[in-house]
């Protein structure tokens, strides 16, 4: 009886329930392959769009350091950056000198600078400006397993490895972008993933 109560309590954790999708959210995603991809696209299409400029504030919320609310976690190097003392008209933002907005799917690889993909919060991350510059528009690659972020030589190409801590999140962001953007929105292209 104690086991049943414990399982029931663990299964109804209100902290995790608040982040669950709405009831029946994925009910129409029943196919496989390209059919499933289209069904998922239809579910996530027409999301609320914010401007690229709004990301200067939004990223400070979604990438806030859970251990220090004055800080944000930067992608790749995982620096916890104190943003409480920077900025003027936009608190925490100093025109990209301390941190900037990293497109995990770069503009040079298909993201339009005026479409909804450019400011999609699911693919932007705060980044150290010099590390963002080092990554440039390199494709992601490399292998998980005690590897730091940076350029690596993989399958005959120089690619960017996001580091073990960010690899899973970056992979999910790339899959999201490939499902969400299929050239059906204005100022977007059909984004597709490729192996190698």
N, C-alpha and C positions, 0 to 999 in steps of 0.2 A: 504494500500500500504506500509506503514511503517513496518507493521508486516511481510509482505512478504520479504522485504529487510533484516530485522533483522534475520529471519529464514535462508535466503540464506547466509548471512554472517557467522552465527553460524555453518552452515552445511559445510562450506568450510574452516575451520580453518587449515592453513598450518602447524601449530605446531603439531596437532594431525595426520594429513595426512602423515607426514614423518614416523610415527610408524605403519601405517596400513600395512597389508599384501599386497603383489602384487595383482593386478587385477586377478581375477579368481583363486586365490591360493587354496581356499577350494571347488572349483566346483566339484571335484570328491568325496567329502564327502557327500554322499546322503543317506546312509543306516541308520540302527539302530542297537543297541546292538553290538554283536561281529563283524558284517559287518562294522559298522561305525568305531569301534576301529581299524580294519585292514586298512580301507581307510585312517584314520588319521595317522596311523603308516607309510603308504606308502608316505604320504605327507612330514612327518618330518624326515624320514629315510635318511641316507647319508648326515647328516649335516657336516659342517666343524668342524673337530676335532682339539683340541689343547692339548698340554701335561698338565699333572697335575702340573708340575713346572710353566707353563705359567699362571696358575691361580693366582699365587702370584701377578702378575701385573694386569691381567684382572679383578679380583675382586675389585681392587682399582678404576677401571673405572666404572664398572656397579653398584657398591654399594657406589659411591661417595655421600657425603652429599650434597644435592642440595642447602643448605644454607652456606656451607663452603667447597670450593674445595680442601682444604688441608686435609679434613677429610673423613673417610668412616663410614657408619652406620653398626654396628654389629648386627647380627641376635639375636633374643630373648630379650636381655636387651636394645636394641636400642641405645646403647652408640654411640656417635659421636666421633670417635677416630682420633686424629691428627696424620697422618702418615708422615707429611712433614719432620720431624726431625729424623726419624728412618731409619735403613737400611744402607747398604754400597754398595755392588755390585748390589743389586736390591733395588732401592729407595722405601721406604715405607715397606720393609720386613726385619724382624730381626729373621729369622729362626723360626717363630711361637711363639716368646716370647710375643709380644704385641697383636697379633691376629693370628688365624690360619684358615684353610679351613674346614668348617663344611660340611660333606656329609649329606644332609637332608634325603637321602636314604642311610643308613650306609652300609659299606662294610660287616659287620657281618650279614646283612640281604639280601645279594644277589649281591651287587655291587662288581665286580671283580677289583682288584688293578691294572690290566694291560689293561683293556678294555676301550672302549670309554665312558662307563657309569661312570667310576672313575673320569674323568676330564670333565664331561658334565657341562658346565657353567649354564645350566638351573636348576641344583640341588645343586650346591655349593654356600655357603655363608660365608662371613668373620664372625668369631666368637671370643668371649673372650675365651682363652684357658681353663680356669677353668670351664666356663659354658658348653663348648663343652664336657669336661670330665664328668661333672655332667649328661649331657644327655646321653653320651655313645651311646649305640645302642638301647635305649628304643624306642618302637613304639610310635607314636603320639596318643594322646587321650585327653579327657577332653571336656569341654563345653565352647563355646564362651559366654562372658558376664562378663566384669570387673574382669577377672582372670589374674593374673600375670603368667609369664613363670615359668616352673619348674615341678617337679614330682607331679603327682596327682594319686589318687586311683580311677580308672574308670572301671566299669563292672568287678570287681574282679581282676583287674591287676594294677600294677604300670606302668604308662605311662608318657610320656613327653608332657606337654602342651606348645606350642611355645609362648603363650601370645596372647592377642586379636589383637594386631597390626600386628603380623606376621602370624596369623592363616590362613587367606585367601590365602596369597602368598605360604605358605607351602603346603596347600591343592592342589593348582594348580601345584606346583612342583611334588607332589606325583602322581597326575593324569598323568602329562606329562611322568614321568619315567615309569609308568605302560603301557602307550601306546607306548612309544618309544622303550623299550627294551623287546623283546619277544624271546630271545635266537637265533636270526638270525644273529647277529654280533659275531665275534670271541671274546672269553673271556668275554661273557656276559651270564646272565641267564634270564629266563622269569620272569620278575618282575610283581607281581600281588598284588592288594590291597585287604584287607579283613576287614570286619566290626567286631570289637570286638576282 
